[in-house]
């Protein structure tokens, strides 16, 4: 009897532990998994072929506080955010940190993306190209519409971007990236790549390439 009671207690203990672990996993699945390190976010974006949500906030102040309390925890937003790598900067928390390296990295990132006011939501690719931004409080509907508009299939784009990281002056790779972004209906980003190479020696001596860029930029202009 004593042995049976001990066995039952162990079984109950295991059941309770399993329930707590399962409950924690369920809770984690019901919230956005924010990444605090931008390099990690980019690595995961490349690995999974995702775009990145960059969210800049002052977590305990005004509209940023409302976004955290009212919007980012909505089931519809959590579901859409699973299609992205999610990176967050909380300037309130960062100001209290003694990690000067982390603070310097965030300061440089803020300068790169011209962050002057929060909350700010930016969608980027894994190499840092800004695709869209919104500054100020966003409703669930507005944020949802922003997140819905970006394509999920980036299988053609990311191999080219990865090759460009290793060969940043490759004119033909930049044209290829411009073409892919054109096909993804992102004319501004597409034209940035074309603009970087249109006056290069490679393009100047290749009439076909020059005509291709001119035609592609005209297509992008019509799409704006």
N, C-alpha and C positions, 0 to 999 in steps of 0.2 A: 504494500500500500504506500509505504513511504517512497519507494523507488518510482511507483507510478505517479505520485504527486510531484516528485522532482522532475520527471520527464515532462509532465504536463506543464509545469512552470517554465521549463526551458522552451517548450514549443510555443507557449504563449509569449514569452519574451521575444523569440524570433519573429513571431507574427507581428508584434508591436513595432519592432525595429523595421521590418519590411514595410509596414504601413507608413511609418514616418518617412522612410526613404522615398517610397512611392509618392507620398504626399508632397515632399519637397521637389521631386522631379516634375510633378504635375504643376506645382506653383511656378517653377522656373520656366516651364513651357508656356505659361500664361503671361509672361512679361518679356520685354525686349532685352536681349542679352547685349548690353552695351560694352564696347571695347574702349579702354582708356588710352591705349598706345596706338598712335597713328601708323607706325611702321608695321605693327601686327595687323592692323586693319587692312593695309594695302596687300600684305602677304596673303591674307585669307581671301581677299577679293580676287587676286590673281589665281589662287589655287581653286576657288570655287566658281570663277568666272561671274562675279557679281559686281554691280555698282555699289558705291558707298554712300550711306547717309552720314553726313557730318552735322552734328547738332551742337551749337554753341549756346550756352546758357549761363545765367547767374541764378543758380538753383533755388535760392530762398527769396528771390526778389520778383515781385510783380508778375509780368506776363510769363516769365520763365517758370515760376512756381505754378501758375495756372496750367501751363502746357504739361508739366509733369503730373499734376494732380487730375487733370481733366481729359487730356488728349492721348498722350503716349501710352496710357494704360487701357485704352479702348480696344476691345477684341478685334475690330475691323483694322485698326492701325497695327496692332501686334501681328495679325495675319499677313498684312502687306509688307511689314518690315522684315519678315522671314525671307523675302526675296532680295535682301540687301545685306551687306556688312554694315553694322551700326556702330559708329564712333561718336563719343560724346566728350565735350569739354565743359566742365562746370567751373567757371571762373571764381565763384565763391569759394569752393573747396580748394581750388588751386592757389588762391591767395593765402591760404592758411598752411600750405605745404612748404617744407624746408628744402624740397628737392629742386634746386636751382636749375639743374639740367632739364628736368621735365618742364619747368616754367619757361625756360628759354625756348624749348622746342615748340611749345604751344604759342608763345608770343610770335615766333617766326611763321607758324601756321596761320595765326590770325592776320598777320600782315599779308601773307600770300592770298588769302581769301577776303581781304579788306573788311574784317569784322570790326565794325564800329558800334553796333548796337546788338542787343540780344533780346529775345531768342532769335537765332538765325538757323535756318535749315538749308543745307547745300547738298545737292546730289553731284557726285563726281565719279569718274572712273578710277581704276587702280593706279594710274600714273598722275592723277591730280587734275585732269581736265575738268573744269567746272561745267556742268551740264544745265543746272538750274539752281536758283536760290530764292528764298523767301525770308524776309526780315520782319519780326513782330509776331504776335500771337496768331496762330492758325487754328481754325475750327477743324473738327473731325472731318467734315466734308472736304474742305480745301486741302488739308494734308493728304487725305485719301486720294483725291484726284491727282495731286502731284506725284504720289508714289505709283499710281496705276499707269501713268503715261509712258513709263520707261520699259524698254524691251527686256525680256528675261533670257532670251537666247543670245549669248555673247560668244558663242563658240568660234565664230570667224574673227571677231575683233581681238580677243585677248592674246592669241598666238602672235599676231602682228605687233601689238603693243609690247609684248615681252621681248620680241626681237629688236624693237626700237630702243628698249632700255639698254641692251647690249651694244647697239649700233646706232646711236642717236643722230648721226649725220647722214643716214642712208635715205637718199632722196626717193627712191622707188618705194621703200617701206612707208614713208610719210604719205606718198600719193595713195598707196593702198589703204592706209588708215583713213585718209580723207574720203576715199570711195566707200569704205564700210560705214563710216558715220553718215555719209550722204544717203546710203541705202537704209540706215536706221532712222532717217528723217530728223537728223540733228545737224541742220545746215551750218550753224555758227561754228561748231567744233570742226566740222568737215572743212570749212573754209580756212580755219586757222592752220590746218596742216597744208593745204594748198598754198596759202600765203607764204609759208616758211620756205617753200622750194621753188616758187614760180620764177624767181630771178637767179636760180642756181645755174651753174655751168652745164650741169646734166640736162636741164630742161631747155636751156638756150640752144643747145646743139641738136636737140631731138624735137623736131616739129610735131611729131605725133603726140609726144607727152605734153607739149605746150598747148596743143589744140584740145587734148583731153582735159587739162586743168581748166581752160577757158570755158569749155562746154559744161563741165561739172559745176563750176562756180555760177554759171548762169542758171543751171537747174536749182542750185541752192538758193539763189536770189529769188526765184519764183516761189520757193517753198516758205520764205520768210513771211 
